[in-house]
Amino acid sequence: MGELLLIRHGETEWSRSGQHTSHTDLPLTDLGERQARALVPVLAERTVGLTLVSPLLRARRTAELAGLRAPRVTPDLHEWDYGAYEGITTVEIRRTRPDWDLWRDGVAPGDDHPGESPSEVADRADRVLAEVAAAASRMGHDDIALVAHSHFLRVLTARYLGLPVTGGELFQLATGAVSRLGREHGKPVVKAMNIAIPRSMFEAAGC
């Protein structure tokens, strides 16, 4: 295959405020839509043979505005289920759990959503990577794009590199940006992180 393109959805109200957002199906903000449209020239430089997208609206809308054709909705690309921490910021959680760490501790179960442990999210990431590998064997040198969410894609990056799930804390993914995973001398590597048109450029242009 070519490269694995990781695309975090554009901004939402909760991504801007830092609230944990999993199953709450928020739309993109106006800025989030501009971020997604700004990916069109970035992705035009690539040959994308397959796009897999989270079922959530913010990811599907990002794929549409970025010009990615025929995305395949893939439930395993759903964001980490935050359970009782849905809609809550890390600062708020640490008022009662000062040492809380998502990557180590996971989340507290909620009334309607049980939440996921780090290992459960890693299992989903491994399934996505297996699906990618199977598709790549049929596609030649085309890229594969994944349009999804911050924490899930950080876990997937760690697993791609052969790291434990806690390795995801080493990566930061900006809204409406592309990161690229590939190989060098047969080994998995990060080729680029957070490629996007700077916000100042498209805001100044009135995009």
N, C-alpha and C positions, 0 to 999 in steps of 0.2 A: 504494500500500500504506500501511499504518499505520506501525509502527516495526519495526525488527529487534532482537529481544531476544536477547542473548547470555547464556547460562547456563553457567557453569563448574560441573562436577560437584562434589559434596560431598567432604569430606575423605577421603583414604585414608592408610594408614600412611606411604607414601612422600611424599605431598604435605606431610604434617606434618613429616617429617624433611628435606625439601628434596632428595630423590633424584629424578633425572630419570626420568620414567615415561612410556613410549610404549606399546609392545606388551605389556608385562607387565600382565596383566588382573586388577588388584587389586580387591577389593570395597571398598565404603565402610566406614569405621569407624562405630561407634555415633554419634559426633558428626556424621559425614558424612550419615548417614541422618536425623538430626534437622535438619540444615541443609536437606536437600532437602524434608522435610515442611514446614519453616517457609516455603518459597516458595509454598505453596498460597494463602494470603491475598494475597501480593504479586501473583501471576499472576491471581488472581480479579478484579483490577481491570482486566485487559486482555481484549481479544477476540482470541484466538490462532486464526488460521485454518489454520495449517500449522506442524508441528513437525518439524524435521530433527534427527537424533541420530547421534552417533558410534556405530560398532558395538561399542565397548568397554563392558564391564559397568558400570563406574563411571558412565558417562554415561547408559546406558539405565536403570539403577536410579534415578538422579537424576530423569530425566524421569517415570518411573512414580510416584515418591513425591511429586513436585511437582504431580501431577494433570494432566499434559499428555496429551491423548488422541491415540491413533493416531499415535505418532511414526513417521516414516519413516527407517529406518536408511540413512545416507549415508556410504559409505566415505571420501569426501574430507574428512570432519570428523575423521578420525583425528588423534591428536596427532603432532607432529613426530617423525619416526623419529630417535632419538638415537644409533643405531649402537652403537659401543663405549662410549658414555657412559650407556647404560641402567643405572639403579640407582645412579649415581654423583652426588655433589653437586658444585656449582660449586667449592666450597672444595677438594675432592679433585682435581678436574681442574686447578686452578691451581697445585697443588704441582709439576706437571711442565710446565705451560703457563701461566706467570704472566700473560701478556697475553691469554689466550683470551677471546673474546667470541662467544657463540652467534650473535648477529645478524650479525656480520661474517664469522666463520670457519666456521660450521657445525659439524659433528661429525666425529670419526674413524670410519672404517668398522668395523663389528663382524664377528664370524665368521658369524653367521646373518642379521644385518640390516645393509645397506650404509650406513644413515643417509641423511639428506636434506640438501641444501644449502639455504640460505635461499631461493634462487630457485625451487627445486622446491616448497617449502612455499607460497610466494607463488602459484605456478601453481595449486595445489589451492584456495587461498583464492579466487582469481579465478573458478575453475569454480563454487564454491559461490555466490559472489555473482551469477554469471550465472544459475544455477538459481533463486536467490531473485528476481531481477529478472523472469524469465519467469513464475514463479508469481504474483508481485505483480500483474502485468498482468491476471491473471484473477480476482484476489481482492478488489478494491476496497480498503477501508480497514482490513481485518484485519491484525493483527500477524503476523509470522513469527518463531518461536522456533528458535534453534540451541543444542543442548545438546552441549557438547564440552569442550575442554581449554584450559589457560592459554595456552601458547605459540601454539597454532594460532589461537585466537580473537584474540590480540594481533596476529598477522600479518593476520588478516582485517580487524580494525579499521583497521589502517594502510592496507590496500588499499582499503577502503571510502572512506576519507578522501582517497584519491589520493596517499598517501605511499609511499615505497619500503619494502621489507620491513623495513629497519632501523628504521623508525618505530615498529614494534611494541614496542621497548624503552621507549617513552614511557608505556606503559599498564601498569597492574597490575590483575590480576583475582583477586579473592578466591574461595576455594572456597565453593560453595553460594550464589553471589550472582548478581544479574541486572544487566546493563548494557544501555543502550538507545541505538541508533543511529537517526537520522532525518534529516530535511531541514529547513532553514530558508531561505526565499527561494530555493528550488531548489538549495541547496548542501548536501552531506552534512555532518552535524555529530554530535558526541557529545551526547546529551541527558541522560544520567545514567550513573554508574559505580557498581558494587558496591552495588546495593540489596539489603538483606537485613534480616531481623530480627536485632538484635544478639545475639550469643551469650549475653551475660549474662542477657537476658530469657528465653530459652527454657530455659537451664540452671536459672535460679531457679525457673521454673515446673515443672520436672521433666519437660519435654517429651522 
